[in-house]
């Protein structure tokens, strides 16, 4: 069957245009289009595959010279993570791979070492924990600071928000006592500026009852409904052991690549529960300008994003499997990758999955690159 091959990536120009410049060849599987991993470890490898399709991150690590001059203090082994990730990117995007798959074993060993065994590739874990740790670890290993342009990680993913927090009086108090407390400085609304590498979208609780056919109802929610959390007006209650707070979030700066974490798992006293709610989302032209204040929106020529990677969890919490959907930009087609398997998939089918982590690309960034 015909397949698409990425051309030689030895030159800067070829790296810059490799997402659109394609060569027709003939292959028996889709692994010639996207190279899968030969190591069965769901959550870690799916995250790495998704990140490998973030264009500026990929382009940066394809050329070792971009990070070869980074100096770390004596005895600091964190740069090993950078080296292994760069090697993995070059393996994944090498058009002359002898095998139809790539081993991420060296990369995973570096993860285990530098995370002090927090992330074991023989055990299932929460991908968002790994994502957060990995991006921050890469940023630090590249001598990144709090400045946006201090590393390729921050230049790609860093956004900022304003968090409004106000303390709530205990509900058991009488109205007069509550009113007295609300006049105190402790109960006044406070504002903090906070950077972010991803946004957490909270799903509505699933229905407790079954339908007339005694089957569980699979609820659905629109992505824009979840994003209302960040419109600077919607308040959400947060409870601690002793105190309750109301918070609202205002996005003040959008990143070129926006990571959405759809919170499907919640821990209670006894076990972990999974929320099966289906999120309805478009794969193209997601306008995040709808949740921005007018003052913030006026600073952007474009606030529309396209989906480039979608990580899905199937099965029960703590068990189950992960798969990732990635966009081949040269052909505009989507592919599903899971372990050694690579298959094509229709965009309409992607929207029916239990999306867990998504990566969106700002269309302005895409147009500038093209």
C-alpha positions in Angstrom: 0.0 0.0 0.0 1.2 3.6 -0.6 2.8 5.2 2.4 4.3 8.6 3.3 8.0 8.9 4.1 9.7 11.8 5.8 12.7 13.0 3.8 16.3 13.3 5.0 16.5 15.4 8.2 20.2 16.3 8.1 19.6 20.0 7.0 17.9 22.8 8.9 15.6 23.6 5.9 14.5 20.0 5.7 13.7 19.9 9.5 11.7 23.1 9.2 9.5 21.8 6.4 9.4 18.1 7.3 5.8 18.4 8.6 4.6 19.4 5.1 7.1 18.0 2.7 6.5 14.4 2.0 7.7 11.6 -0.3 5.6 8.8 -1.6 6.8 5.3 -1.1 5.4 1.8 -0.7 5.1 -0.1 2.6 3.1 -2.9 4.1 2.2 -1.1 7.4 1.6 2.4 8.7 4.7 2.1 10.8 6.6 3.6 7.9 4.6 6.8 8.4 5.0 7.0 12.2 7.5 4.8 14.0 6.0 3.0 17.0 7.9 1.8 20.1 8.9 -1.8 20.6 8.6 -1.6 24.4 5.1 -2.2 25.9 4.7 0.6 28.5 1.5 2.6 27.9 1.5 5.8 29.8 5.1 6.9 29.4 5.6 6.1 25.7 2.2 7.5 24.7 3.3 10.8 26.3 6.7 10.8 24.5 5.0 10.0 21.2 2.6 12.9 21.7 5.4 15.3 22.5 7.4 14.1 19.5 4.7 15.8 17.3 5.1 19.2 18.8 7.0 20.8 16.0 9.3 23.3 17.8 10.2 20.7 20.4 10.9 18.1 17.8 12.9 20.5 15.6 15.0 21.6 18.6 16.0 18.0 19.6 16.6 16.8 16.1 19.7 18.8 16.0 22.1 18.0 18.8 24.0 21.3 18.3 21.0 23.1 19.8 21.7 21.8 23.3 25.3 20.6 23.0 26.7 23.8 24.7 24.4 23.5 27.8 26.6 23.3 30.9 25.4 21.7 34.1 27.1 21.8 37.5 29.6 19.0 38.3 27.9 15.8 39.4 24.6 16.8 38.0 23.2 14.0 35.9 20.0 15.8 34.8 21.4 16.5 31.3 21.3 12.8 30.6 17.5 13.3 30.2 18.1 15.9 27.5 20.6 13.7 25.7 18.3 10.6 25.8 15.3 12.6 24.6 17.3 14.0 21.7 18.4 10.5 20.7 14.9 9.3 20.9 13.6 12.1 18.6 16.3 11.4 16.0 15.4 7.7 16.1 11.7 8.3 15.7 12.1 10.7 12.8 14.9 8.9 11.0 13.7 8.0 7.5 16.2 5.3 7.2 15.4 3.2 10.2 16.4 -0.4 9.7 13.5 -1.7 11.9 9.9 -0.6 11.8 10.0 0.3 15.5 12.2 2.1 18.0 13.3 1.1 21.4 12.8 3.7 24.1 14.6 1.7 26.7 17.5 4.2 27.2 15.1 7.0 27.5 13.0 5.2 30.1 16.1 4.3 32.1 17.0 8.0 32.2 13.5 8.7 33.5 13.7 6.1 36.3 17.2 7.4 37.3 16.5 11.1 37.3 13.0 10.8 38.8 14.6 8.7 41.6 12.3 5.8 40.7 9.1 7.8 41.0 8.2 6.7 37.5 8.8 3.0 36.8 8.2 1.9 33.2 7.1 -1.5 34.5 4.1 0.1 36.4 1.1 2.0 35.3 0.9 5.6 36.5 -0.9 8.8 35.8 0.3 10.3 32.5 -0.3 13.9 33.7 2.1 13.4 36.6 4.8 12.2 34.2 4.0 15.0 31.7 4.3 17.7 34.4 7.5 16.2 35.8 9.1 15.6 32.4 8.5 19.0 31.0 9.8 20.7 34.2 12.8 18.4 34.3 13.7 19.1 30.7 13.3 22.8 31.3 15.7 22.7 34.4 18.2 20.5 32.6 18.4 23.1 29.8 19.3 25.8 32.3 15.8 27.2 32.1 14.7 30.0 34.4 11.4 31.7 35.1 11.7 33.7 31.8 9.5 32.5 28.9 12.3 32.4 26.4 14.8 30.5 28.7 14.1 27.1 27.2 12.3 25.4 24.3 9.9 23.9 26.8 8.7 27.3 28.1 8.7 28.8 24.6 6.3 26.1 23.4 4.0 25.4 26.4 4.2 28.2 29.0 1.0 30.2 29.5 -0.1 32.4 32.4 -3.2 32.9 34.4 -4.6 35.1 37.2 -6.2 33.2 40.1 -8.8 34.9 42.3 -9.2 33.3 45.7 -11.7 34.1 48.5 -12.2 32.2 51.7 -15.7 31.0 52.6 -17.0 31.3 56.2 -18.0 27.9 57.9 -21.6 27.0 56.9 -22.6 26.2 60.5 -22.2 29.8 61.6 -25.1 32.2 61.9 -25.6 34.9 59.3 -24.4 37.7 61.6 -21.1 35.8 62.3 -20.6 35.2 58.6 -21.1 38.8 57.7 -18.6 39.8 60.4 -16.0 37.4 59.1 -16.5 38.6 55.5 -15.4 42.1 56.6 -12.0 40.8 57.8 -9.0 40.9 55.5 -8.6 37.2 55.7 -11.9 36.7 53.8 -11.2 39.3 51.1 -10.5 38.2 47.5 -6.8 37.8 46.8 -5.2 37.7 43.4 -2.1 35.7 42.4 -0.3 35.4 39.0 0.5 31.8 38.1 2.3 30.3 35.1 1.0 27.0 33.7 2.2 24.2 31.4 -1.2 22.7 31.1 -4.9 23.4 31.9 -6.9 21.0 34.1 -10.5 20.6 32.8 -12.9 19.2 35.4 -15.6 16.8 34.2 -19.1 17.0 35.6 -19.9 14.0 37.9 -21.4 11.0 36.1 -25.0 10.0 36.7 -25.7 7.8 39.7 -28.7 6.0 38.3 -29.2 3.7 35.3 -31.6 4.3 32.5 -34.9 2.3 31.9 -32.9 -0.5 30.2 -30.8 -0.9 33.3 -27.7 0.3 31.6 -25.3 2.9 32.6 -25.8 6.2 30.8 -22.6 7.5 29.2 -22.9 11.3 29.7 -21.4 13.8 27.2 -20.2 17.3 27.6 -18.9 20.0 25.2 -15.3 21.1 25.5 -16.3 24.7 25.6 -18.4 24.0 28.7 -15.3 22.7 30.4 -13.3 25.7 29.3 -15.8 28.1 31.0 -13.8 27.4 34.2 -11.1 29.8 32.8 -13.4 32.7 31.7 -12.6 34.8 34.8 -16.2 34.7 36.0 -17.0 31.0 36.8 -16.3 30.2 40.5 -15.4 26.7 41.7 -15.3 25.6 45.3 -12.2 24.0 46.7 -12.2 22.2 50.0 -9.4 21.5 52.4 -9.4 19.7 55.7 -10.4 22.8 57.7 -11.3 25.5 55.2 -13.2 26.1 52.0 -12.3 28.5 49.2 -13.9 29.8 46.0 -11.6 30.3 43.1 -11.9 31.7 39.6 -9.3 31.6 36.8 -8.5 34.2 34.2 -6.2 33.3 31.3 -3.8 36.2 30.7 -1.4 34.6 28.2 -1.9 31.7 25.7 1.0 29.5 24.7 1.8 28.4 21.2 1.0 24.9 22.2 -1.8 24.3 24.7 -2.0 21.1 26.7 -5.4 20.2 28.1 -5.7 17.6 30.9 -9.2 16.2 31.2 -9.4 15.0 34.8 -11.0 11.6 34.6 -9.7 10.0 37.8 -10.6 11.0 41.4 -9.3 9.4 44.6 -11.4 8.8 47.6 -10.7 7.1 50.9 -10.8 3.6 49.5 -10.2 3.5 45.7 -9.8 5.4 42.5 -12.8 6.2 40.4 -12.9 6.9 36.6 -15.3 9.4 35.0 -16.4 8.0 31.6 -17.9 11.2 30.3 -17.3 11.7 26.6 -16.0 15.2 25.8 -17.2 16.5 22.4 -14.5 18.6 20.8 -13.6 19.7 17.3 -10.2 18.7 15.9 -9.9 22.0 14.1 -10.6 25.6 14.8 -11.0 25.5 18.6 -11.4 29.2 19.6 -10.0 29.8 23.0 -10.7 33.5 22.6 -14.2 32.9 23.9 -12.9 32.4 27.4 -10.5 35.4 27.4 -11.4 38.8 28.7 -11.7 41.5 26.1 -8.5 43.2 27.2 -6.5 40.0 26.8 -8.2 39.0 23.5 -7.2 42.3 21.9 -3.5 41.4 22.3 -3.9 38.4 20.0 -4.3 38.3 16.2 -5.5 34.7 16.4 -6.8 32.6 19.3 -7.8 29.5 17.3 -6.1 26.2 17.8 -5.9 22.8 16.0 -5.6 19.5 17.7 -2.2 17.7 17.0 -2.2 14.9 19.6 -4.8 13.1 21.7 -4.1 10.6 24.4 -6.9 8.2 25.4 -7.4 5.9 28.3 -9.4 2.7 27.9 -10.5 0.4 30.7 -10.6 0.5 34.5 -8.5 2.9 36.6 -5.1 1.5 37.6 -5.4 -1.0 34.8 -6.5 -0.4 31.2 -4.4 0.8 28.3 -3.4 4.0 26.6 -3.3 5.0 23.0 -2.4 8.2 21.2 -3.9 9.9 18.1 -1.4 12.0 16.1 -1.9 14.2 13.0 0.3 13.7 9.9 0.4 17.3 8.8 1.7 16.5 5.3 -1.4 14.5 4.3 -3.9 15.9 6.9 -4.6 12.3 8.1 -4.9 11.0 11.6 -3.2 7.9 12.9 -3.7 5.8 16.0 -0.6 4.4 17.8 -0.6 1.8 20.5 2.4 -0.3 21.3 3.6 -1.8 17.9 0.3 -1.0 16.1 -0.2 2.0 13.8 -3.5 2.4 12.0 -5.3 5.3 10.3 -8.4 6.7 12.0 -11.1 9.2 10.9 -11.3 12.5 12.8 -14.9 11.8 13.6 -13.9 8.6 15.6 -11.3 10.5 17.6 -14.1 12.7 19.1 -15.9 9.6 20.4 -13.0 8.4 22.6 -12.4 9.0 26.3 -9.9 11.8 25.7 -7.5 12.2 28.6 -4.7 14.6 27.5 -4.7 16.8 24.4 -2.2 19.0 22.7 -3.4 21.9 20.6 -1.4 24.1 18.2 -2.1 27.8 17.7 -2.9 28.4 14.1 -0.9 31.6 14.0 2.2 29.5 14.9 1.3 27.1 12.2 0.9 29.8 9.5 4.2 31.5 10.5 6.1 28.2 10.1 4.6 27.5 6.7 
